[in-house]
C-alpha cells in the first residue's frame, strides 16, 4: 500500500490532479 501512497503524492501526479480539478471547475462555471 505504501507504493500507492508514494504514487499519489508524487509532485507530477499532484500537479496533474490539480490541473484536472481546475479544468473541471472552469467547465462548471
PQR file with spaces between the fields and no chain letter, atoms N, CA, C, O and H, PARSE charges and radii, in Angstrom:
ATOM       1  N    UNK     1       0.836   -1.211    0.000 -0.4000 1.5000
ATOM       2  CA   UNK     1       0.000    0.000    0.000 -0.0000 2.0000
ATOM       3  C    UNK     1       0.864    1.252    0.000  0.5500 1.7000
ATOM       4  O    UNK     1       0.441    2.304   -0.480 -0.5500 1.4000
ATOM       5  N    UNK     2       2.081    1.141    0.540 -0.4000 1.5000
ATOM       6  CA   UNK     2       2.979    2.302    0.542 -0.0000 2.0000
ATOM       7  C    UNK     2       3.268    2.769   -0.880  0.5500 1.7000
ATOM       8  O    UNK     2       3.432    3.963   -1.132 -0.5500 1.4000
ATOM       9  H    UNK     2       2.425    0.286    0.930  0.4000 1.0000
ATOM      10  N    UNK     3       3.327    1.821   -1.800 -0.4000 1.5000
ATOM      11  CA   UNK     3       3.609    2.170   -3.194 -0.0000 2.0000
ATOM      12  C    UNK     3       2.542    3.128   -3.736  0.5500 1.7000
ATOM      13  O    UNK     3       2.866    4.109   -4.406 -0.5500 1.4000
ATOM      14  H    UNK     3       3.194    0.851   -1.595  0.4000 1.0000
ATOM      15  N    UNK     4       1.286    2.842   -3.447 -0.4000 1.5000
ATOM      16  CA   UNK     4       0.200    3.692   -3.945 -0.0000 2.0000
ATOM      17  C    UNK     4       0.255    5.076   -3.313  0.5500 1.7000
ATOM      18  O    UNK     4       0.015    6.082   -3.981 -0.5500 1.4000
ATOM      19  H    UNK     4       1.023    2.045   -2.903  0.4000 1.0000
ATOM      20  N    UNK     5       0.571    5.121   -2.030 -0.4000 1.5000
ATOM      21  CA   UNK     5       0.671    6.419   -1.360 -0.0000 2.0000
ATOM      22  C    UNK     5       1.767    7.251   -2.016  0.5500 1.7000
ATOM      23  O    UNK     5       1.579    8.441   -2.269 -0.5500 1.4000
ATOM      24  H    UNK     5       0.766    4.304   -1.488  0.4000 1.0000
ATOM      25  N    UNK     6       2.906    6.630   -2.290 -0.4000 1.5000
ATOM      26  CA   UNK     6       4.007    7.341   -2.940 -0.0000 2.0000
ATOM      27  C    UNK     6       3.595    7.819   -4.332  0.5500 1.7000
ATOM      28  O    UNK     6       3.910    8.943   -4.723 -0.5500 1.4000
ATOM      29  H    UNK     6       3.059    5.663   -2.084  0.4000 1.0000
ATOM      30  N    UNK     7       2.903    6.978   -5.066 -0.4000 1.5000
ATOM      31  CA   UNK     7       2.482    7.348   -6.415 -0.0000 2.0000
ATOM      32  C    UNK     7       1.561    8.564   -6.391  0.5500 1.7000
ATOM      33  O    UNK     7       1.704    9.476   -7.204 -0.5500 1.4000
ATOM      34  H    UNK     7       2.647    6.064   -4.748  0.4000 1.0000
ATOM      35  N    UNK     8       0.624    8.569   -5.460 -0.4000 1.5000
ATOM      36  CA   UNK     8      -0.359    9.647   -5.436 -0.0000 2.0000
ATOM      37  C    UNK     8       0.173   10.937   -4.833  0.5500 1.7000
ATOM      38  O    UNK     8      -0.456   11.986   -4.966 -0.5500 1.4000
ATOM      39  H    UNK     8       0.509    7.828   -4.799  0.4000 1.0000
ATOM      40  N    UNK     9       1.328   10.874   -4.171 -0.4000 1.5000
ATOM      41  CA   UNK     9       1.888   12.104   -3.604 -0.0000 2.0000
ATOM      42  C    UNK     9       3.046   12.624   -4.450  0.5500 1.7000
ATOM      43  O    UNK     9       3.685   13.615   -4.096 -0.5500 1.4000
ATOM      44  H    UNK     9       1.840   10.021   -4.063  0.4000 1.0000
ATOM      45  N    UNK    10       3.313   11.955   -5.563 -0.4000 1.5000
ATOM      46  CA   UNK    10       4.379   12.413   -6.462 -0.0000 2.0000
ATOM      47  C    UNK    10       4.026   13.800   -6.998  0.5500 1.7000
ATOM      48  O    UNK    10       2.877   14.038   -7.373 -0.5500 1.4000
ATOM      49  H    UNK    10       2.795   11.149   -5.850  0.4000 1.0000
ATOM      50  N    UNK    11       4.984   14.711   -7.040 -0.4000 1.5000
ATOM      51  CA   UNK    11       4.723   16.088   -7.489 -0.0000 2.0000
ATOM      52  C    UNK    11       4.021   16.157   -8.843  0.5500 1.7000
ATOM      53  O    UNK    11       3.089   16.942   -9.014 -0.5500 1.4000
ATOM      54  H    UNK    11       5.917   14.518   -6.735  0.4000 1.0000
ATOM      55  N    UNK    12       4.456   15.348   -9.805 -0.4000 1.5000
ATOM      56  CA   UNK    12       3.841   15.433  -11.138 -0.0000 2.0000
ATOM      57  C    UNK    12       2.407   14.930  -11.127  0.5500 1.7000
ATOM      58  O    UNK    12       1.568   15.429  -11.878 -0.5500 1.4000
ATOM      59  H    UNK    12       5.214   14.710   -9.666  0.4000 1.0000
ATOM      60  N    UNK    13       2.118   13.946  -10.281 -0.4000 1.5000
ATOM      61  CA   UNK    13       0.747   13.430  -10.196 -0.0000 2.0000
ATOM      62  C    UNK    13      -0.144   14.427   -9.469  0.5500 1.7000
ATOM      63  O    UNK    13      -1.286   14.658   -9.865 -0.5500 1.4000
ATOM      64  H    UNK    13       2.799   13.542   -9.671  0.4000 1.0000
ATOM      65  N    UNK    14       0.393   15.021   -8.394 -0.4000 1.5000
ATOM      66  CA   UNK    14      -0.369   16.045   -7.660 -0.0000 2.0000
ATOM      67  C    UNK    14      -0.680   17.208   -8.597  0.5500 1.7000
ATOM      68  O    UNK    14      -1.802   17.715   -8.609 -0.5500 1.4000
ATOM      69  H    UNK    14       1.321   14.833   -8.072  0.4000 1.0000
ATOM      70  N    UNK    15       0.312   17.631   -9.384 -0.4000 1.5000
ATOM      71  CA   UNK    15       0.116   18.741  -10.319 -0.0000 2.0000
ATOM      72  C    UNK    15      -0.937   18.381  -11.362  0.5500 1.7000
ATOM      73  O    UNK    15      -1.775   19.211  -11.713 -0.5500 1.4000
ATOM      74  H    UNK    15       1.223   17.219   -9.375  0.4000 1.0000
ATOM      75  N    UNK    16      -0.895   17.149  -11.856 -0.4000 1.5000
ATOM      76  CA   UNK    16      -1.871   16.719  -12.858 -0.0000 2.0000
ATOM      77  C    UNK    16      -3.280   16.711  -12.266  0.5500 1.7000
ATOM      78  O    UNK    16      -4.238   17.116  -12.924 -0.5500 1.4000
ATOM      79  H    UNK    16      -0.214   16.474  -11.571  0.4000 1.0000
ATOM      80  N    UNK    17      -3.401   16.245  -11.011 -0.4000 1.5000
ATOM      81  CA   UNK    17      -4.724   16.222  -10.372 -0.0000 2.0000
ATOM      82  C    UNK    17      -5.247   17.640  -10.172  0.5500 1.7000
ATOM      83  O    UNK    17      -6.436   17.901  -10.352 -0.5500 1.4000
ATOM      84  H    UNK    17      -2.623   15.916  -10.476  0.4000 1.0000
ATOM      85  N    UNK    18      -4.349   18.560   -9.798 -0.4000 1.5000
ATOM      86  CA   UNK    18      -4.761   19.946   -9.594 -0.0000 2.0000
ATOM      87  C    UNK    18      -5.211   20.559  -10.912  0.5500 1.7000
ATOM      88  O    UNK    18      -6.204   21.284  -10.957 -0.5500 1.4000
ATOM      89  H    UNK    18      -3.383   18.348   -9.651  0.4000 1.0000
ATOM      90  N    UNK    19      -4.489   20.271  -11.972 -0.4000 1.5000
ATOM      91  CA   UNK    19      -4.866   20.788  -13.295 -0.0000 2.0000
ATOM      92  C    UNK    19      -6.235   20.255  -13.696  0.5500 1.7000
ATOM      93  O    UNK    19      -7.074   20.999  -14.204 -0.5500 1.4000
ATOM      94  H    UNK    19      -3.682   19.682  -11.936  0.4000 1.0000
ATOM      95  N    UNK    20      -6.457   18.966  -13.467 -0.4000 1.5000
ATOM      96  CA   UNK    20      -7.733   18.347  -13.814 -0.0000 2.0000
ATOM      97  C    UNK    20      -8.865   18.979  -13.004  0.5500 1.7000
ATOM      98  O    UNK    20      -9.922   19.298  -13.550 -0.5500 1.4000
ATOM      99  H    UNK    20      -5.775   18.361  -13.055  0.4000 1.0000
ATOM     100  N    UNK    21      -8.642   19.158  -11.709 -0.4000 1.5000
ATOM     101  CA   UNK    21      -9.667   19.759  -10.853 -0.0000 2.0000
ATOM     102  C    UNK    21      -9.966   21.184  -11.313  0.5500 1.7000
ATOM     103  O    UNK    21     -11.120   21.612  -11.316 -0.5500 1.4000
ATOM     104  H    UNK    21      -7.784   18.900  -11.266  0.4000 1.0000
ATOM     105  N    UNK    22      -8.922   21.913  -11.701 -0.4000 1.5000
ATOM     106  CA   UNK    22      -9.119   23.288  -12.147 -0.0000 2.0000
ATOM     107  C    UNK    22      -9.939   23.336  -13.428  0.5500 1.7000
ATOM     108  O    UNK    22     -10.842   24.162  -13.556 -0.5500 1.4000
ATOM     109  H    UNK    22      -7.984   21.565  -11.699  0.4000 1.0000
ATOM     110  N    UNK    23      -9.632   22.457  -14.378 -0.4000 1.5000
ATOM     111  CA   UNK    23     -10.371   22.445  -15.636 -0.0000 2.0000
ATOM     112  C    UNK    23     -11.823   22.031  -15.407  0.5500 1.7000
ATOM     113  O    UNK    23     -12.721   22.525  -16.089 -0.5500 1.4000
ATOM     114  H    UNK    23      -8.899   21.785  -14.274  0.4000 1.0000
ATOM     115  N    UNK    24     -12.057   21.137  -14.462 -0.4000 1.5000
ATOM     116  CA   UNK    24     -13.429   20.724  -14.160 -0.0000 2.0000
ATOM     117  C    UNK    24     -14.203   21.890  -13.553  0.5500 1.7000
ATOM     118  O    UNK    24     -15.382   22.085  -13.852 -0.5500 1.4000
ATOM     119  H    UNK    24     -11.328   20.736  -13.908  0.4000 1.0000
ATOM     120  N    UNK    25     -13.530   22.665  -12.697 -0.4000 1.5000
ATOM     121  CA   UNK    25     -14.186   23.834  -12.095 -0.0000 2.0000
ATOM     122  C    UNK    25     -14.546   24.849  -13.170  0.5500 1.7000
ATOM     123  O    UNK    25     -15.615   25.460  -13.133 -0.5500 1.4000
ATOM     124  H    UNK    25     -12.573   22.507  -12.455  0.4000 1.0000
ATOM     125  N    UNK    26     -13.635   25.023  -14.134 -0.4000 1.5000
ATOM     126  CA   UNK    26     -13.880   26.003  -15.192 -0.0000 2.0000
ATOM     127  C    UNK    26     -15.087   25.609  -16.044  0.5500 1.7000
ATOM     128  O    UNK    26     -15.883   26.462  -16.437 -0.5500 1.4000
ATOM     129  H    UNK    26     -12.767   24.527  -14.164  0.4000 1.0000
ATOM     130  N    UNK    27     -15.213   24.325  -16.322 -0.4000 1.5000
ATOM     131  CA   UNK    27     -16.330   23.894  -17.166 -0.0000 2.0000
ATOM     132  C    UNK    27     -17.651   24.017  -16.412  0.5500 1.7000
ATOM     133  O    UNK    27     -18.696   24.247  -17.020 -0.5500 1.4000
ATOM     134  H    UNK    27     -14.566   23.633  -16.002  0.4000 1.0000
ATOM     135  N    UNK    28     -17.605   23.864  -15.084 -0.4000 1.5000
ATOM     136  CA   UNK    28     -18.829   24.020  -14.287 -0.0000 2.0000
ATOM     137  C    UNK    28     -19.304   25.468  -14.341  0.5500 1.7000
ATOM     138  O    UNK    28     -20.499   25.736  -14.464 -0.5500 1.4000
ATOM     139  H    UNK    28     -16.756   23.678  -14.590  0.4000 1.0000
ATOM     140  N    UNK    29     -18.338   26.412  -14.246 -0.4000 1.5000
ATOM     141  CA   UNK    29     -18.678   27.834  -14.298 -0.0000 2.0000
ATOM     142  C    UNK    29     -18.837   28.228  -15.759  0.5500 1.7000
ATOM     143  O    UNK    29     -19.125   29.387  -16.057 -0.5500 1.4000
ATOM     144  H    UNK    29     -17.367   26.194  -14.146  0.4000 1.0000
